[in-house]
Amino acid sequence: MRSLPKRFIASSYLPDRYYHGYALCKLATDPLYRAVCAQFAGHAEPLLDLGCGIGLLVQCLRALDNPIHYIGVDSDAEKIDGARAASVKRGLRNAEFEVCDLEHQLPAHQGSVALLDVLQYLEPAARERLLHGVARCLSPKGKAVMRIGLDDRSWRAAIARSADRLGHKLRWMRSSFKSQPTRETLTYALANAGLNAHFTPLWGNTPFNNYLVVATLR
């Protein structure tokens, strides 16, 4: 897969300098979006992006000529407005955005799901409810692609927790950090929701204990 055109994608958020700077920094330092785009390359199932933020994933997908039907939802109405504005600026087709509180509802959907850096902002019980909802959204050919920092008592895990708390204090995240699952507890929760999962380290050059988790229906 070819490289993401970082500056081109980030410019979608201008004239908002804050979103532009965030997108440029994120794409330059975090391996997340390249890895997720690779998972959906050639994938035909419609994609529901839970906790989509400013819609950076769909900007990356379209920059790589992936026409997958995309629905992005987030509880932060301001970010959804930013996502819509950037989508309109680029003339993106088959891209929708909605305000949605993931702790209480999920949109009706059948296909694939992205859940990137969301689970740590939920208490364990709410996380399990959400994973059951994700499983109900998957089609037989669909997949759930998640990114989560796992607790393995490492220094990376501690830094990930601190960064998530800082994101809330800086008001980038509306929710505060709630919990960091271990690989064992997350595997159990996924299995309990009827999902098989594969874990791959995804910290790249960052200090965070992040993993890419790809789950499918059992």
C-alpha positions as CSV (number, residue, x, y, z in Angstrom):
1,M,0.0,0.0,0.0
2,R,1.3,3.4,-0.9
3,S,2.2,6.0,1.7
4,L,-0.5,8.4,3.0
5,P,-0.2,12.0,1.6
6,K,0.0,13.5,5.0
7,R,0.1,17.2,4.1
8,F,-2.7,16.8,1.6
9,I,-4.9,15.1,4.1
10,A,-4.2,17.5,6.9
11,S,-5.0,20.5,4.6
12,S,-8.6,19.2,4.4
13,Y,-9.1,20.8,7.9
14,L,-7.9,24.3,7.0
15,P,-8.7,27.0,7.8
16,D,-9.0,25.4,11.3
17,R,-5.3,25.5,12.4
18,Y,-6.0,23.4,15.4
19,Y,-7.5,20.5,13.5
20,H,-4.9,20.9,10.7
21,G,-2.0,20.7,13.2
22,Y,-3.6,17.7,15.0
23,A,-4.1,15.8,11.8
24,L,-0.6,16.5,10.5
25,C,1.0,15.5,13.8
26,K,-1.1,12.4,14.1
27,L,-0.3,11.2,10.6
28,A,3.4,12.0,11.0
29,T,3.9,10.2,14.3
30,D,1.2,7.5,14.7
31,P,1.2,4.2,12.6
32,L,-2.6,3.8,13.2
33,Y,-4.2,5.1,10.1
34,R,-1.9,3.4,7.6
35,A,-2.5,0.1,9.5
36,V,-6.2,0.5,9.5
37,C,-6.4,1.5,5.9
38,A,-4.4,-1.6,5.0
39,Q,-7.1,-3.7,6.8
40,F,-9.8,-2.2,4.7
41,A,-8.0,-2.2,1.3
42,G,-10.2,-3.9,-1.2
43,H,-12.9,-4.4,1.5
44,A,-16.5,-4.0,0.2
45,E,-18.5,-4.0,3.4
46,P,-19.8,-0.6,4.6
47,L,-17.8,0.8,7.5
48,L,-19.1,2.2,10.8
49,D,-16.4,4.3,12.5
50,L,-17.3,4.5,16.2
51,G,-15.7,7.5,17.9
52,C,-14.7,9.0,14.5
53,G,-13.5,12.3,15.9
54,I,-12.8,14.7,13.0
55,G,-13.2,12.0,10.4
56,L,-9.5,11.4,9.8
57,L,-10.0,7.8,8.9
58,V,-12.2,8.5,5.9
59,Q,-9.9,11.2,4.7
60,C,-7.1,8.6,4.7
61,L,-9.2,6.0,3.0
62,R,-10.2,8.4,0.2
63,A,-6.7,9.6,-0.2
64,L,-5.8,6.0,-1.0
65,D,-8.7,5.7,-3.4
66,N,-10.8,3.5,-1.2
67,P,-14.5,4.2,-2.0
68,I,-15.9,2.1,0.9
69,H,-19.2,3.4,2.2
70,Y,-18.4,5.2,5.5
71,I,-20.5,6.3,8.5
72,G,-18.7,8.1,11.3
73,V,-20.2,8.7,14.7
74,D,-18.9,10.6,17.8
75,S,-20.4,12.1,20.9
76,D,-18.5,15.4,20.3
77,A,-20.7,17.6,18.1
78,E,-17.9,20.0,17.5
79,K,-15.6,17.3,16.1
80,I,-18.5,16.0,13.9
81,D,-18.9,19.6,12.5
82,G,-15.2,19.6,11.7
83,A,-15.4,16.2,10.1
84,R,-18.4,17.3,7.9
85,A,-16.6,20.5,6.9
86,A,-13.5,18.6,5.8
87,S,-15.6,16.1,4.0
88,V,-17.4,18.8,2.1
89,K,-14.1,20.6,1.3
90,R,-12.8,17.4,-0.3
91,G,-16.1,16.5,-2.0
92,L,-16.1,13.1,-0.3
93,R,-18.9,10.7,-1.5
94,N,-20.5,8.0,0.5
95,A,-19.4,9.6,3.8
96,E,-21.9,10.4,6.6
97,F,-21.4,11.8,10.1
98,E,-23.7,11.7,13.1
99,V,-23.5,12.7,16.8
100,C,-24.0,9.6,18.9
101,D,-23.2,8.6,22.5
102,L,-21.7,5.1,22.3
103,E,-22.4,4.3,25.9
104,H,-26.2,4.4,25.2
105,Q,-26.8,3.7,21.5
106,L,-25.3,2.5,18.3
107,P,-26.7,3.3,14.8
108,A,-28.3,0.5,12.9
109,H,-25.5,-1.1,10.8
110,Q,-24.4,-4.3,9.0
111,G,-20.9,-4.5,7.7
112,S,-17.6,-3.6,9.3
113,V,-16.7,-1.5,12.3
114,A,-13.7,0.7,13.3
115,L,-13.2,1.4,17.0
116,L,-10.0,3.4,17.4
117,D,-8.8,4.6,20.8
118,V,-12.2,4.4,22.4
119,L,-12.4,1.4,24.7
120,Q,-10.2,3.0,27.4
121,Y,-12.7,5.7,27.9
122,L,-15.3,3.2,29.1
123,E,-15.8,1.3,32.4
124,P,-15.5,-2.5,32.0
125,A,-19.2,-3.1,32.0
126,A,-19.9,-0.4,29.4
127,R,-17.0,-1.7,27.3
128,E,-18.5,-5.2,27.3
129,R,-21.9,-3.8,26.3
130,L,-20.3,-1.9,23.4
131,L,-18.4,-5.0,22.2
132,H,-21.7,-6.9,22.1
133,G,-23.2,-4.0,20.1
134,V,-20.2,-4.1,17.7
135,A,-20.7,-7.9,17.2
136,R,-24.4,-7.2,16.3
137,C,-23.2,-4.7,13.7
138,L,-20.9,-7.1,11.9
139,S,-21.9,-8.9,8.7
140,P,-20.6,-12.4,8.0
141,K,-17.9,-10.8,5.8
142,G,-17.3,-7.9,8.1
143,K,-14.5,-7.2,10.6
144,A,-14.1,-5.1,13.6
145,V,-10.8,-3.2,13.6
146,M,-9.8,-1.8,17.0
147,R,-6.9,0.1,18.5
148,I,-6.4,-0.1,22.3
149,G,-3.7,0.4,24.8
150,L,-3.3,-2.8,26.9
151,D,-2.2,-3.1,30.5
152,D,0.7,-5.4,30.8
153,R,2.4,-3.6,33.7
154,S,5.0,-2.2,31.3
155,W,6.3,1.4,31.2
156,R,4.5,1.7,27.8
157,A,1.2,0.9,29.4
158,A,1.8,3.5,32.1
159,I,2.6,6.2,29.6
160,A,-0.5,5.3,27.5
161,R,-2.7,5.8,30.6
162,S,-1.1,9.1,31.3
163,A,-1.5,10.3,27.7
164,D,-5.2,9.4,27.8
165,R,-5.8,11.3,31.0
166,L,-3.9,14.3,29.5
167,G,-6.1,14.3,26.4
168,H,-9.1,14.8,28.7
169,K,-7.4,17.5,30.7
170,L,-6.5,19.4,27.5
171,R,-10.2,19.1,26.4
172,W,-9.4,17.1,23.3
173,M,-11.4,14.2,24.7
174,R,-14.8,14.8,26.2
175,S,-14.6,11.7,28.3
176,S,-11.9,10.9,30.9
177,F,-9.8,7.8,31.0
178,K,-11.7,4.9,32.7
179,S,-9.9,1.7,32.4
180,Q,-7.1,-0.1,30.6
181,P,-7.9,-3.8,29.9
182,T,-5.3,-6.6,29.9
183,R,-5.0,-8.7,26.8
184,E,-6.6,-11.6,28.7
185,T,-9.7,-9.5,29.9
186,L,-10.2,-8.1,26.4
187,T,-9.9,-11.5,24.8
188,Y,-12.5,-12.8,27.2
189,A,-14.8,-9.9,26.5
190,L,-14.5,-10.3,22.8
191,A,-15.1,-14.1,23.0
192,N,-18.2,-13.4,25.2
193,A,-19.5,-11.1,22.5
194,G,-19.1,-13.9,19.9
195,L,-15.9,-12.6,18.4
196,N,-12.5,-14.2,17.5
197,A,-9.6,-11.7,17.7
198,H,-6.0,-11.3,16.5
199,F,-3.7,-8.9,18.3
200,T,-0.8,-7.1,16.7
201,P,1.6,-4.6,18.4
202,L,1.1,-1.1,17.0
203,W,3.2,1.3,18.9
204,G,5.6,2.1,16.0
205,N,7.9,4.9,17.2
206,T,5.5,6.0,19.9
207,P,6.0,5.2,23.6
208,F,2.4,3.8,24.0
209,N,1.4,0.2,24.6
210,N,-1.0,0.1,21.6
211,Y,-2.3,-2.9,19.8
212,L,-4.3,-3.4,16.7
213,V,-7.1,-5.9,17.3
214,V,-8.9,-7.4,14.3
215,A,-12.1,-9.3,15.3
216,T,-14.6,-11.4,13.2
217,L,-17.7,-13.3,14.1
218,R,-17.1,-16.8,15.4
